[in-house]
């Protein structure tokens, strides 16, 4: 199902409207800081989006290799 990105109103929440997504630089010492920032960014877009990222998406006809079979 396609998602209509036109319905996201980031200007209503100025905390997230002017920020770019932070890229993790690979430094283990800053991972917790980065994870907190990316969590805030993602949940600012949609509350359920973080859960989808952690749990993943499964489809009815998906096999153990992650491929869909018809």
KEGUFI-780736 format. One record per residue (C-alpha): residue number from 1; x, y, z. Coordinates in pm, 1 decimal. Layout:
<recs>
+-----+----------+----------+----------+
: pos :        u :        v :        w :
+-----+----------+----------+----------+
: NUM :        X :        Y :        Z :
...
+-----+----------+----------+----------+
</recs>
This chain:
<recs>
+-----+----------+----------+----------+
: pos :        u :        v :        w :
+-----+----------+----------+----------+
:   1 :      0.0 :      0.0 :      0.0 :
:   2 :    158.8 :    332.4 :   -100.6 :
:   3 :    198.0 :    599.8 :    166.1 :
:   4 :     80.7 :    953.0 :     95.9 :
:   5 :    370.6 :   1168.9 :    216.4 :
:   6 :    168.4 :   1482.6 :    145.3 :
:   7 :    -22.8 :   1420.0 :    469.0 :
:   8 :    285.9 :   1467.1 :    686.3 :
:   9 :    287.0 :   1819.3 :    820.1 :
:  10 :    635.5 :   1872.2 :    957.1 :
:  11 :    594.8 :   2249.3 :    969.0 :
:  12 :    346.3 :   2209.8 :   1253.3 :
:  13 :    628.6 :   2068.5 :   1467.3 :
:  14 :    921.1 :   2304.5 :   1415.3 :
:  15 :   1151.8 :   2083.9 :   1625.1 :
:  16 :   1163.4 :   1829.9 :   1340.5 :
:  17 :   1099.1 :   2046.7 :   1037.2 :
:  18 :   1446.1 :   2198.2 :   1007.2 :
:  19 :   1657.6 :   1897.2 :   1105.6 :
:  20 :   1823.0 :   1651.2 :    874.9 :
:  21 :   1842.0 :   1286.7 :    969.4 :
:  22 :   2158.1 :   1215.5 :   1166.1 :
:  23 :   2395.0 :    958.6 :   1020.2 :
:  24 :   2567.2 :    724.9 :   1263.9 :
:  25 :   2943.0 :    766.4 :   1237.3 :
:  26 :   3027.4 :    417.5 :   1369.5 :
:  27 :   3170.4 :    538.6 :   1702.3 :
:  28 :   3037.7 :    305.7 :   1974.3 :
:  29 :   3082.7 :    577.3 :   2237.8 :
:  30 :   2823.3 :    798.4 :   2067.0 :
:  31 :   2574.2 :    524.5 :   1977.0 :
:  32 :   2332.4 :    590.1 :   2267.0 :
:  33 :   2330.2 :    963.2 :   2187.8 :
:  34 :   2265.0 :    891.2 :   1819.7 :
:  35 :   1992.3 :    637.8 :   1900.0 :
:  36 :   1809.8 :    890.9 :   2121.2 :
:  37 :   1827.5 :   1153.8 :   1847.4 :
:  38 :   1714.5 :    920.7 :   1568.6 :
:  39 :   1432.2 :    788.0 :   1791.1 :
:  40 :   1308.8 :   1143.5 :   1847.0 :
:  41 :   1331.2 :   1218.2 :   1477.4 :
:  42 :   1142.0 :    905.1 :   1371.3 :
:  43 :    868.1 :    928.8 :   1634.3 :
:  44 :    827.3 :   1294.4 :   1538.2 :
:  45 :    724.1 :   1174.0 :   1193.9 :
:  46 :    488.2 :    902.9 :   1322.3 :
:  47 :    446.2 :    741.0 :   1665.0 :
:  48 :    414.8 :    388.7 :   1523.8 :
:  49 :    710.1 :    415.6 :   1284.0 :
:  50 :    971.7 :    323.5 :   1547.7 :
:  51 :    782.2 :      3.2 :   1630.9 :
:  52 :    774.9 :    -89.6 :   1263.5 :
:  53 :   1149.4 :    -32.6 :   1237.7 :
:  54 :   1227.6 :   -246.9 :   1542.3 :
:  55 :    985.7 :   -530.5 :   1465.7 :
:  56 :   1012.3 :   -523.6 :   1089.4 :
:  57 :    736.2 :   -591.3 :    845.7 :
:  58 :    613.2 :   -938.6 :    764.6 :
:  59 :    382.0 :  -1034.1 :    484.9 :
:  60 :    141.5 :  -1323.5 :    468.4 :
:  61 :    329.3 :  -1513.6 :    195.8 :
:  62 :    687.4 :  -1443.2 :    311.7 :
:  63 :    924.2 :  -1738.8 :    336.8 :
:  64 :   1218.4 :  -1781.3 :    577.4 :
:  65 :   1452.0 :  -1602.0 :    331.4 :
:  66 :   1235.9 :  -1289.8 :    327.8 :
:  67 :   1101.5 :  -1352.5 :    -20.9 :
:  68 :    736.2 :  -1337.6 :   -112.3 :
:  69 :    581.5 :  -1641.0 :   -272.3 :
:  70 :    264.7 :  -1621.4 :   -471.0 :
+-----+----------+----------+----------+
</recs>
